[in-house]
């Protein structure tokens, strides 16, 4: 009966090497493992930091499995950020696709 707006998504294997990756996970998730070059802005900080997010290029938003990032994409699009895209399957699909990861704690990168 009611349809949710369609959220654009991209598969991990299709994310360009130079893509702007916005990681909206919590601090412990970020520390455990993230994509190199990603920018960390926890989901709840996005409204206050919206001006830090580029408008002039595609922004791929990522979380653990894609739910939180889809909400952030919807929020950004409602606020005029049309070039935002959800990472389908989140960091779990990123890791499963063999995409590079780094950690901030000195351990092997992992997805929490």
HELIX and SHEET records of a PDB file:
HELIX    1   1 UNK A   12  UNK A   14  5                                   3    
HELIX    2   2 UNK A   27  UNK A   32  1                                   6    
HELIX    3   3 UNK A   43  UNK A   45  5                                   3    
HELIX    4   4 UNK A   50  UNK A   52  5                                   3    
HELIX    5   5 UNK A   67  UNK A   78  1                                  12    
HELIX    6   6 UNK A   90  UNK A   96  1                                   7    
SHEET    1   A 5 UNK A   9  UNK A  10  0                                        
SHEET    2   A 5 UNK A  84  UNK A  87  1                                        
SHEET    3   A 5 UNK A  59  UNK A  62  1                                        
SHEET    4   A 5 UNK A  20  UNK A  23  1                                        
SHEET    5   A 5 UNK A  39  UNK A  40  1                                        
END                                                                             
